[in-house]
């Protein structure tokens, strides 16, 4: 247990020892506030709909910059060999890295919490979609991180890990978008909708907490963490 916690702390603190973390936080906040206030001042609605519509796209391209070094850097610097000598299982190493990255991303998302607080002071708002929107982002972040960890484990090149992580996340996010499925057959429409991240995210972000969507996100995250485990078992 002590070594598990040490891996988590090592991974979490490592983000703040690099400029990537501060760039990620700064750019994420700038873009998030920009899209929110742009919609707010133009439409004049006490709503975070534009924020929750755009943030998944922001995370899609920025989370891979957080995860690309998780394994790729370990392999490049050969520190993975030291890591595997610790008296801790491969699965615990993976989960320690996952929770370290996940906590960093969640804390970054929570830095936008002053947006709903401001809206509360300005008038009466529906808290359901706001709570659901943040929960949706948390689930989505877990999926993106698990994908990024997997792509980082199959290469020692961080740029390749970033591109693969963003590409896989992009495919699964857009696959259920209307512009993709509008010409598909009934079978593929159902398949793409079931597999698509955006479909399940939009459901939760509306404040509709369906256990089916929650199981989907947890299962999707678990699949890519398991793929990461398979690669690690081969000592990457």
MODELLER restraints for C-alpha pairs under 7 A, 6 or more apart:
rsr = mdl.restraints
at = mdl.atoms
rsr.add(forms.Gaussian(group=physical.xy_distance, feature=features.Distance(at['CA:3:A'], at['CA:88:A']), mean=6.59, stdev=0.5))
rsr.add(forms.Gaussian(group=physical.xy_distance, feature=features.Distance(at['CA:4:A'], at['CA:92:A']), mean=6.18, stdev=0.5))
rsr.add(forms.Gaussian(group=physical.xy_distance, feature=features.Distance(at['CA:4:A'], at['CA:93:A']), mean=6.84, stdev=0.5))
rsr.add(forms.Gaussian(group=physical.xy_distance, feature=features.Distance(at['CA:4:A'], at['CA:96:A']), mean=6.04, stdev=0.5))
rsr.add(forms.Gaussian(group=physical.xy_distance, feature=features.Distance(at['CA:7:A'], at['CA:93:A']), mean=6.61, stdev=0.5))
rsr.add(forms.Gaussian(group=physical.xy_distance, feature=features.Distance(at['CA:7:A'], at['CA:96:A']), mean=5.33, stdev=0.5))
rsr.add(forms.Gaussian(group=physical.xy_distance, feature=features.Distance(at['CA:7:A'], at['CA:97:A']), mean=6.67, stdev=0.5))
rsr.add(forms.Gaussian(group=physical.xy_distance, feature=features.Distance(at['CA:8:A'], at['CA:96:A']), mean=4.29, stdev=0.5))
rsr.add(forms.Gaussian(group=physical.xy_distance, feature=features.Distance(at['CA:8:A'], at['CA:97:A']), mean=5.78, stdev=0.5))
rsr.add(forms.Gaussian(group=physical.xy_distance, feature=features.Distance(at['CA:8:A'], at['CA:99:A']), mean=6.46, stdev=0.5))
rsr.add(forms.Gaussian(group=physical.xy_distance, feature=features.Distance(at['CA:8:A'], at['CA:100:A']), mean=5.02, stdev=0.5))
rsr.add(forms.Gaussian(group=physical.xy_distance, feature=features.Distance(at['CA:9:A'], at['CA:100:A']), mean=6.72, stdev=0.5))
rsr.add(forms.Gaussian(group=physical.xy_distance, feature=features.Distance(at['CA:11:A'], at['CA:97:A']), mean=5.65, stdev=0.5))
rsr.add(forms.Gaussian(group=physical.xy_distance, feature=features.Distance(at['CA:11:A'], at['CA:100:A']), mean=5.20, stdev=0.5))
rsr.add(forms.Gaussian(group=physical.xy_distance, feature=features.Distance(at['CA:11:A'], at['CA:101:A']), mean=6.92, stdev=0.5))
rsr.add(forms.Gaussian(group=physical.xy_distance, feature=features.Distance(at['CA:12:A'], at['CA:100:A']), mean=4.27, stdev=0.5))
rsr.add(forms.Gaussian(group=physical.xy_distance, feature=features.Distance(at['CA:12:A'], at['CA:101:A']), mean=6.11, stdev=0.5))
rsr.add(forms.Gaussian(group=physical.xy_distance, feature=features.Distance(at['CA:12:A'], at['CA:104:A']), mean=6.56, stdev=0.5))
rsr.add(forms.Gaussian(group=physical.xy_distance, feature=features.Distance(at['CA:15:A'], at['CA:21:A']), mean=5.38, stdev=0.5))
rsr.add(forms.Gaussian(group=physical.xy_distance, feature=features.Distance(at['CA:24:A'], at['CA:62:A']), mean=6.65, stdev=0.5))
rsr.add(forms.Gaussian(group=physical.xy_distance, feature=features.Distance(at['CA:25:A'], at['CA:108:A']), mean=6.07, stdev=0.5))
rsr.add(forms.Gaussian(group=physical.xy_distance, feature=features.Distance(at['CA:28:A'], at['CA:58:A']), mean=6.94, stdev=0.5))
rsr.add(forms.Gaussian(group=physical.xy_distance, feature=features.Distance(at['CA:32:A'], at['CA:51:A']), mean=6.41, stdev=0.5))
rsr.add(forms.Gaussian(group=physical.xy_distance, feature=features.Distance(at['CA:32:A'], at['CA:55:A']), mean=6.48, stdev=0.5))
rsr.add(forms.Gaussian(group=physical.xy_distance, feature=features.Distance(at['CA:35:A'], at['CA:50:A']), mean=6.58, stdev=0.5))
rsr.add(forms.Gaussian(group=physical.xy_distance, feature=features.Distance(at['CA:35:A'], at['CA:51:A']), mean=6.19, stdev=0.5))
rsr.add(forms.Gaussian(group=physical.xy_distance, feature=features.Distance(at['CA:36:A'], at['CA:48:A']), mean=6.76, stdev=0.5))
rsr.add(forms.Gaussian(group=physical.xy_distance, feature=features.Distance(at['CA:36:A'], at['CA:50:A']), mean=5.86, stdev=0.5))
rsr.add(forms.Gaussian(group=physical.xy_distance, feature=features.Distance(at['CA:36:A'], at['CA:51:A']), mean=5.05, stdev=0.5))
rsr.add(forms.Gaussian(group=physical.xy_distance, feature=features.Distance(at['CA:39:A'], at['CA:50:A']), mean=6.49, stdev=0.5))
rsr.add(forms.Gaussian(group=physical.xy_distance, feature=features.Distance(at['CA:46:A'], at['CA:119:A']), mean=6.16, stdev=0.5))
rsr.add(forms.Gaussian(group=physical.xy_distance, feature=features.Distance(at['CA:46:A'], at['CA:125:A']), mean=6.47, stdev=0.5))
rsr.add(forms.Gaussian(group=physical.xy_distance, feature=features.Distance(at['CA:48:A'], at['CA:130:A']), mean=6.91, stdev=0.5))
rsr.add(forms.Gaussian(group=physical.xy_distance, feature=features.Distance(at['CA:52:A'], at['CA:133:A']), mean=6.03, stdev=0.5))
rsr.add(forms.Gaussian(group=physical.xy_distance, feature=features.Distance(at['CA:56:A'], at['CA:137:A']), mean=6.87, stdev=0.5))
rsr.add(forms.Gaussian(group=physical.xy_distance, feature=features.Distance(at['CA:60:A'], at['CA:144:A']), mean=6.86, stdev=0.5))
rsr.add(forms.Gaussian(group=physical.xy_distance, feature=features.Distance(at['CA:60:A'], at['CA:166:A']), mean=6.16, stdev=0.5))
rsr.add(forms.Gaussian(group=physical.xy_distance, feature=features.Distance(at['CA:60:A'], at['CA:169:A']), mean=6.42, stdev=0.5))
rsr.add(forms.Gaussian(group=physical.xy_distance, feature=features.Distance(at['CA:60:A'], at['CA:170:A']), mean=6.82, stdev=0.5))
rsr.add(forms.Gaussian(group=physical.xy_distance, feature=features.Distance(at['CA:61:A'], at['CA:166:A']), mean=5.71, stdev=0.5))
rsr.add(forms.Gaussian(group=physical.xy_distance, feature=features.Distance(at['CA:63:A'], at['CA:144:A']), mean=6.61, stdev=0.5))
rsr.add(forms.Gaussian(group=physical.xy_distance, feature=features.Distance(at['CA:63:A'], at['CA:145:A']), mean=6.59, stdev=0.5))
rsr.add(forms.Gaussian(group=physical.xy_distance, feature=features.Distance(at['CA:64:A'], at['CA:148:A']), mean=5.40, stdev=0.5))
rsr.add(forms.Gaussian(group=physical.xy_distance, feature=features.Distance(at['CA:64:A'], at['CA:162:A']), mean=5.01, stdev=0.5))
rsr.add(forms.Gaussian(group=physical.xy_distance, feature=features.Distance(at['CA:64:A'], at['CA:165:A']), mean=5.60, stdev=0.5))
rsr.add(forms.Gaussian(group=physical.xy_distance, feature=features.Distance(at['CA:64:A'], at['CA:166:A']), mean=5.99, stdev=0.5))
rsr.add(forms.Gaussian(group=physical.xy_distance, feature=features.Distance(at['CA:65:A'], at['CA:162:A']), mean=6.00, stdev=0.5))
rsr.add(forms.Gaussian(group=physical.xy_distance, feature=features.Distance(at['CA:67:A'], at['CA:145:A']), mean=6.37, stdev=0.5))
rsr.add(forms.Gaussian(group=physical.xy_distance, feature=features.Distance(at['CA:67:A'], at['CA:148:A']), mean=5.17, stdev=0.5))
rsr.add(forms.Gaussian(group=physical.xy_distance, feature=features.Distance(at['CA:67:A'], at['CA:149:A']), mean=5.67, stdev=0.5))
rsr.add(forms.Gaussian(group=physical.xy_distance, feature=features.Distance(at['CA:67:A'], at['CA:152:A']), mean=6.92, stdev=0.5))
rsr.add(forms.Gaussian(group=physical.xy_distance, feature=features.Distance(at['CA:68:A'], at['CA:148:A']), mean=6.24, stdev=0.5))
rsr.add(forms.Gaussian(group=physical.xy_distance, feature=features.Distance(at['CA:68:A'], at['CA:149:A']), mean=6.97, stdev=0.5))
rsr.add(forms.Gaussian(group=physical.xy_distance, feature=features.Distance(at['CA:68:A'], at['CA:152:A']), mean=5.15, stdev=0.5))
rsr.add(forms.Gaussian(group=physical.xy_distance, feature=features.Distance(at['CA:68:A'], at['CA:158:A']), mean=5.17, stdev=0.5))
rsr.add(forms.Gaussian(group=physical.xy_distance, feature=features.Distance(at['CA:68:A'], at['CA:161:A']), mean=5.19, stdev=0.5))
rsr.add(forms.Gaussian(group=physical.xy_distance, feature=features.Distance(at['CA:68:A'], at['CA:162:A']), mean=5.26, stdev=0.5))
rsr.add(forms.Gaussian(group=physical.xy_distance, feature=features.Distance(at['CA:69:A'], at['CA:152:A']), mean=6.60, stdev=0.5))
rsr.add(forms.Gaussian(group=physical.xy_distance, feature=features.Distance(at['CA:69:A'], at['CA:158:A']), mean=5.86, stdev=0.5))
rsr.add(forms.Gaussian(group=physical.xy_distance, feature=features.Distance(at['CA:70:A'], at['CA:149:A']), mean=6.46, stdev=0.5))
rsr.add(forms.Gaussian(group=physical.xy_distance, feature=features.Distance(at['CA:70:A'], at['CA:152:A']), mean=6.43, stdev=0.5))
rsr.add(forms.Gaussian(group=physical.xy_distance, feature=features.Distance(at['CA:71:A'], at['CA:152:A']), mean=5.20, stdev=0.5))
rsr.add(forms.Gaussian(group=physical.xy_distance, feature=features.Distance(at['CA:71:A'], at['CA:153:A']), mean=5.02, stdev=0.5))
rsr.add(forms.Gaussian(group=physical.xy_distance, feature=features.Distance(at['CA:72:A'], at['CA:152:A']), mean=5.17, stdev=0.5))
rsr.add(forms.Gaussian(group=physical.xy_distance, feature=features.Distance(at['CA:72:A'], at['CA:153:A']), mean=6.17, stdev=0.5))
rsr.add(forms.Gaussian(group=physical.xy_distance, feature=features.Distance(at['CA:72:A'], at['CA:155:A']), mean=5.90, stdev=0.5))
rsr.add(forms.Gaussian(group=physical.xy_distance, feature=features.Distance(at['CA:72:A'], at['CA:156:A']), mean=4.10, stdev=0.5))
rsr.add(forms.Gaussian(group=physical.xy_distance, feature=features.Distance(at['CA:72:A'], at['CA:157:A']), mean=5.96, stdev=0.5))
rsr.add(forms.Gaussian(group=physical.xy_distance, feature=features.Distance(at['CA:72:A'], at['CA:158:A']), mean=5.77, stdev=0.5))
rsr.add(forms.Gaussian(group=physical.xy_distance, feature=features.Distance(at['CA:73:A'], at['CA:156:A']), mean=6.61, stdev=0.5))
rsr.add(forms.Gaussian(group=physical.xy_distance, feature=features.Distance(at['CA:74:A'], at['CA:80:A']), mean=4.96, stdev=0.5))
rsr.add(forms.Gaussian(group=physical.xy_distance, feature=features.Distance(at['CA:75:A'], at['CA:156:A']), mean=5.73, stdev=0.5))
rsr.add(forms.Gaussian(group=physical.xy_distance, feature=features.Distance(at['CA:76:A'], at['CA:156:A']), mean=5.70, stdev=0.5))
rsr.add(forms.Gaussian(group=physical.xy_distance, feature=features.Distance(at['CA:90:A'], at['CA:232:A']), mean=6.94, stdev=0.5))
rsr.add(forms.Gaussian(group=physical.xy_distance, feature=features.Distance(at['CA:91:A'], at['CA:229:A']), mean=6.40, stdev=0.5))
rsr.add(forms.Gaussian(group=physical.xy_distance, feature=features.Distance(at['CA:102:A'], at['CA:142:A']), mean=6.50, stdev=0.5))
rsr.add(forms.Gaussian(group=physical.xy_distance, feature=features.Distance(at['CA:102:A'], at['CA:145:A']), mean=6.99, stdev=0.5))
rsr.add(forms.Gaussian(group=physical.xy_distance, feature=features.Distance(at['CA:106:A'], at['CA:138:A']), mean=6.59, stdev=0.5))
rsr.add(forms.Gaussian(group=physical.xy_distance, feature=features.Distance(at['CA:128:A'], at['CA:207:A']), mean=4.93, stdev=0.5))
rsr.add(forms.Gaussian(group=physical.xy_distance, feature=features.Distance(at['CA:129:A'], at['CA:205:A']), mean=5.68, stdev=0.5))
rsr.add(forms.Gaussian(group=physical.xy_distance, feature=features.Distance(at['CA:129:A'], at['CA:206:A']), mean=4.70, stdev=0.5))
rsr.add(forms.Gaussian(group=physical.xy_distance, feature=features.Distance(at['CA:129:A'], at['CA:207:A']), mean=4.27, stdev=0.5))
rsr.add(forms.Gaussian(group=physical.xy_distance, feature=features.Distance(at['CA:131:A'], at['CA:207:A']), mean=6.93, stdev=0.5))
rsr.add(forms.Gaussian(group=physical.xy_distance, feature=features.Distance(at['CA:132:A'], at['CA:204:A']), mean=5.35, stdev=0.5))
rsr.add(forms.Gaussian(group=physical.xy_distance, feature=features.Distance(at['CA:132:A'], at['CA:205:A']), mean=4.52, stdev=0.5))
rsr.add(forms.Gaussian(group=physical.xy_distance, feature=features.Distance(at['CA:132:A'], at['CA:206:A']), mean=6.20, stdev=0.5))
rsr.add(forms.Gaussian(group=physical.xy_distance, feature=features.Distance(at['CA:132:A'], at['CA:207:A']), mean=4.38, stdev=0.5))
rsr.add(forms.Gaussian(group=physical.xy_distance, feature=features.Distance(at['CA:133:A'], at['CA:204:A']), mean=6.58, stdev=0.5))
rsr.add(forms.Gaussian(group=physical.xy_distance, feature=features.Distance(at['CA:133:A'], at['CA:205:A']), mean=3.77, stdev=0.5))
rsr.add(forms.Gaussian(group=physical.xy_distance, feature=features.Distance(at['CA:133:A'], at['CA:206:A']), mean=6.74, stdev=0.5))
rsr.add(forms.Gaussian(group=physical.xy_distance, feature=features.Distance(at['CA:133:A'], at['CA:207:A']), mean=6.99, stdev=0.5))
rsr.add(forms.Gaussian(group=physical.xy_distance, feature=features.Distance(at['CA:136:A'], at['CA:201:A']), mean=5.45, stdev=0.5))
rsr.add(forms.Gaussian(group=physical.xy_distance, feature=features.Distance(at['CA:136:A'], at['CA:204:A']), mean=5.58, stdev=0.5))
rsr.add(forms.Gaussian(group=physical.xy_distance, feature=features.Distance(at['CA:136:A'], at['CA:205:A']), mean=5.54, stdev=0.5))
rsr.add(forms.Gaussian(group=physical.xy_distance, feature=features.Distance(at['CA:139:A'], at['CA:217:A']), mean=6.05, stdev=0.5))
rsr.add(forms.Gaussian(group=physical.xy_distance, feature=features.Distance(at['CA:142:A'], at['CA:221:A']), mean=6.21, stdev=0.5))
rsr.add(forms.Gaussian(group=physical.xy_distance, feature=features.Distance(at['CA:143:A'], at['CA:217:A']), mean=6.79, stdev=0.5))
rsr.add(forms.Gaussian(group=physical.xy_distance, feature=features.Distance(at['CA:143:A'], at['CA:220:A']), mean=6.43, stdev=0.5))
rsr.add(forms.Gaussian(group=physical.xy_distance, feature=features.Distance(at['CA:143:A'], at['CA:221:A']), mean=4.68, stdev=0.5))
rsr.add(forms.Gaussian(group=physical.xy_distance, feature=features.Distance(at['CA:144:A'], at['CA:169:A']), mean=6.31, stdev=0.5))
rsr.add(forms.Gaussian(group=physical.xy_distance, feature=features.Distance(at['CA:146:A'], at['CA:221:A']), mean=5.65, stdev=0.5))
rsr.add(forms.Gaussian(group=physical.xy_distance, feature=features.Distance(at['CA:146:A'], at['CA:224:A']), mean=5.44, stdev=0.5))
rsr.add(forms.Gaussian(group=physical.xy_distance, feature=features.Distance(at['CA:146:A'], at['CA:225:A']), mean=5.53, stdev=0.5))
rsr.add(forms.Gaussian(group=physical.xy_distance, feature=features.Distance(at['CA:147:A'], at['CA:165:A']), mean=5.89, stdev=0.5))
rsr.add(forms.Gaussian(group=physical.xy_distance, feature=features.Distance(at['CA:147:A'], at['CA:224:A']), mean=5.71, stdev=0.5))
rsr.add(forms.Gaussian(group=physical.xy_distance, feature=features.Distance(at['CA:148:A'], at['CA:165:A']), mean=4.71, stdev=0.5))
rsr.add(forms.Gaussian(group=physical.xy_distance, feature=features.Distance(at['CA:149:A'], at['CA:228:A']), mean=6.81, stdev=0.5))
rsr.add(forms.Gaussian(group=physical.xy_distance, feature=features.Distance(at['CA:150:A'], at['CA:224:A']), mean=6.29, stdev=0.5))
rsr.add(forms.Gaussian(group=physical.xy_distance, feature=features.Distance(at['CA:150:A'], at['CA:225:A']), mean=6.88, stdev=0.5))
rsr.add(forms.Gaussian(group=physical.xy_distance, feature=features.Distance(at['CA:150:A'], at['CA:227:A']), mean=6.55, stdev=0.5))
rsr.add(forms.Gaussian(group=physical.xy_distance, feature=features.Distance(at['CA:150:A'], at['CA:228:A']), mean=4.72, stdev=0.5))
rsr.add(forms.Gaussian(group=physical.xy_distance, feature=features.Distance(at['CA:151:A'], at['CA:161:A']), mean=5.10, stdev=0.5))
rsr.add(forms.Gaussian(group=physical.xy_distance, feature=features.Distance(at['CA:151:A'], at['CA:164:A']), mean=6.14, stdev=0.5))
rsr.add(forms.Gaussian(group=physical.xy_distance, feature=features.Distance(at['CA:151:A'], at['CA:165:A']), mean=5.73, stdev=0.5))
rsr.add(forms.Gaussian(group=physical.xy_distance, feature=features.Distance(at['CA:152:A'], at['CA:158:A']), mean=6.95, stdev=0.5))
rsr.add(forms.Gaussian(group=physical.xy_distance, feature=features.Distance(at['CA:152:A'], at['CA:161:A']), mean=4.78, stdev=0.5))
rsr.add(forms.Gaussian(group=physical.xy_distance, feature=features.Distance(at['CA:153:A'], at['CA:228:A']), mean=6.54, stdev=0.5))
rsr.add(forms.Gaussian(group=physical.xy_distance, feature=features.Distance(at['CA:153:A'], at['CA:231:A']), mean=6.70, stdev=0.5))
rsr.add(forms.Gaussian(group=physical.xy_distance, feature=features.Distance(at['CA:153:A'], at['CA:236:A']), mean=6.46, stdev=0.5))
rsr.add(forms.Gaussian(group=physical.xy_distance, feature=features.Distance(at['CA:154:A'], at['CA:236:A']), mean=6.78, stdev=0.5))
rsr.add(forms.Gaussian(group=physical.xy_distance, feature=features.Distance(at['CA:155:A'], at['CA:161:A']), mean=6.42, stdev=0.5))
rsr.add(forms.Gaussian(group=physical.xy_distance, feature=features.Distance(at['CA:172:A'], at['CA:195:A']), mean=6.94, stdev=0.5))
rsr.add(forms.Gaussian(group=physical.xy_distance, feature=features.Distance(at['CA:172:A'], at['CA:196:A']), mean=5.29, stdev=0.5))
rsr.add(forms.Gaussian(group=physical.xy_distance, feature=features.Distance(at['CA:172:A'], at['CA:197:A']), mean=5.82, stdev=0.5))
rsr.add(forms.Gaussian(group=physical.xy_distance, feature=features.Distance(at['CA:173:A'], at['CA:196:A']), mean=5.51, stdev=0.5))
rsr.add(forms.Gaussian(group=physical.xy_distance, feature=features.Distance(at['CA:173:A'], at['CA:197:A']), mean=4.64, stdev=0.5))
rsr.add(forms.Gaussian(group=physical.xy_distance, feature=features.Distance(at['CA:173:A'], at['CA:198:A']), mean=5.12, stdev=0.5))
rsr.add(forms.Gaussian(group=physical.xy_distance, feature=features.Distance(at['CA:174:A'], at['CA:196:A']), mean=6.80, stdev=0.5))
rsr.add(forms.Gaussian(group=physical.xy_distance, feature=features.Distance(at['CA:174:A'], at['CA:198:A']), mean=6.73, stdev=0.5))
rsr.add(forms.Gaussian(group=physical.xy_distance, feature=features.Distance(at['CA:175:A'], at['CA:192:A']), mean=5.67, stdev=0.5))
rsr.add(forms.Gaussian(group=physical.xy_distance, feature=features.Distance(at['CA:175:A'], at['CA:196:A']), mean=5.33, stdev=0.5))
rsr.add(forms.Gaussian(group=physical.xy_distance, feature=features.Distance(at['CA:176:A'], at['CA:192:A']), mean=5.20, stdev=0.5))
rsr.add(forms.Gaussian(group=physical.xy_distance, feature=features.Distance(at['CA:176:A'], at['CA:193:A']), mean=4.63, stdev=0.5))
rsr.add(forms.Gaussian(group=physical.xy_distance, feature=features.Distance(at['CA:176:A'], at['CA:196:A']), mean=4.59, stdev=0.5))
rsr.add(forms.Gaussian(group=physical.xy_distance, feature=features.Distance(at['CA:176:A'], at['CA:198:A']), mean=6.42, stdev=0.5))
rsr.add(forms.Gaussian(group=physical.xy_distance, feature=features.Distance(at['CA:176:A'], at['CA:199:A']), mean=6.01, stdev=0.5))
rsr.add(forms.Gaussian(group=physical.xy_distance, feature=features.Distance(at['CA:181:A'], at['CA:189:A']), mean=5.48, stdev=0.5))
rsr.add(forms.Gaussian(group=physical.xy_distance, feature=features.Distance(at['CA:193:A'], at['CA:199:A']), mean=6.27, stdev=0.5))
rsr.add(forms.Gaussian(group=physical.xy_distance, feature=features.Distance(at['CA:200:A'], at['CA:213:A']), mean=5.46, stdev=0.5))
